[in-house]
Amino acid sequence: MNEKVYAYTDGACKGNPGPGGWGVLLKCKGGEKELYGGELETTNNRMELTAAIRALESLTRHCEVCVVTDSVYVSKGISEWLPNWVKCGWKTANKQPVKNVDLWQRLEAARLKHDVEWKWVKGHSGHLENERADRLANQGVDEILNRPKEK
């Protein structure tokens, strides 16, 4: 039996929209792996979604995964809103297109490859792994902002 993978995810944005970053701390069998990245023009919600997507897509085989997020948007979206969005053709209860549909569809595809449990934690509350994911997300922002400009 494989041990469970714990994926601690977070997103960050300097301005909303603005430069953003995502961070992931993966833990399994006593080992750890850090992932992070960023985009020049994005939103905090897109970075929160991207962190969860990157965590699941980084797993190369079927796993039992606990995704830990401090994003109510991701947590409620995946567990409460998504089933109705799919049933209604990616429309909200108000018949409006779902925001960030490209990422929600990607997250849905990634989660179907694994047995995923979703756990929400309060952000900036001293949860060690969540704080590390936050630092990684901010590292993603910093690297985007400090990248040499193309000529």
N, C-alpha and C positions, 0 to 999 in steps of 0.2 A: 504494500500500500504506500503510495506516495504521500509525503508530508504536504501540508497545505502551504501554499505560497501566500504571503501577506504583501500587498501592494499599497503603499502609503503614497497618496497622490495630492498634488496641489498646483494651483495656477496663480499667477501674479500679473499685474498690469500697472504700468506707470502712465496714468491717464486711462480713461475708459470711453472710447477707444484710445489706443496708444501702443507703445512697445510692450510686449508681454512675454512671459516665460512660463514653462511648465516643468514640474519636477516629480520624479518617482523614486521611491526607495523600495526595492524588492528585498524580501527576507524569506529564506527557506533553508531548512536543515542547518541552521547556524551560519549560513553564508549571507552576504549582502551584495547588492548591485545598485548603483546609482545611475539614473538617466535624467537628462534635462535638455532643454532646447528653448528656442524662442522665435518670435515673429515680430517684424517691425510695426505692423499696423493690425491690431487685433483687439479683442475684449477679454475681460476677466473670465466670463463664462466660457468662451472658446478655449481658453488656456486650461480651465478646470476639466473640460471635456477631453481635450488633447492629452492631458496627463493620464486620465483613465484609459483612453484608447491606447496610448503608447505602452502603458503597463501591460495590458492584455495582449497586444500585438507582439510584444517582446518575448512572450512565452512560446517556445518552439514545439511544445507538445501539449496535449490535453492535460489540464491541471485543475485541481480544486484550489480556488483563489478567494481570498478575502480582500476586497478593495475597500480601503479606508480613505474617506474623503471628508473635508470640512465644508464642502459645497452643498448647500441645501438644493441648489439648482440641479446638480448631478444626482444627488441622492433621491430626491422626489421625482425627478425626471425619469430615471431608470426604473424605479419601483412603483410609481403611481401613474405618471402621465403617459409613458411610452406605449403601453398596451392599447390605450384609446387612440393615440396618434396613428399607430399602425392600422388599427381597425378603421379609422376615418380617413385613410389615405394621406397621412402626414398633415392633417389639419387639426387645429385646436378646437376646443369646445365652442369657440366663437366663429368657427369655420375659416379661421385665418391660417396661412401657412405657418408651420412650426419654424421658429427661429433656430438657426444653426442646424438645419435638417441634414446637411452633409455630414456633420460630425455625429449627430445622433444615429444616423444610419450606419456609419462606420463603427460606432460603439456597439450598436445592436449586433452587427456581424461579428465583431471581436468577442463579445460576451457569449455568443452561441457556441463558440469553440471550446468553452470551459464550463465548469460548474462554479458559478460565481455567487458569492455572498457579498452584499453591500453593507457597509457600516459607516454611519455618520459620526464624526467627532467635532466638538466645538473647536474652532480655529483659535490659535494664539492663546491656548489655555494651559500650556505646559506639557502637552502630549509630545513626548520626545521624538517619535518617528514623524509625526505631523510637522513638527518644527523643522526637522531635517528636510522634509519634502518642500516646505516653504523656502528654506535657504537654497535648495536646488532650483526651484522656480525663479527665484530672484537672481541666481547665477545665470540662468538662461536669459533673463532680461539684460543683465549687465553685459554678457557676451554679444548680444545683438547690438546694444548701444555702443560698444567699444570696437565693433568690427570696422576695419578700414573701409572707407567709402570707395565704391567702384568709380573709375574714371570714364 
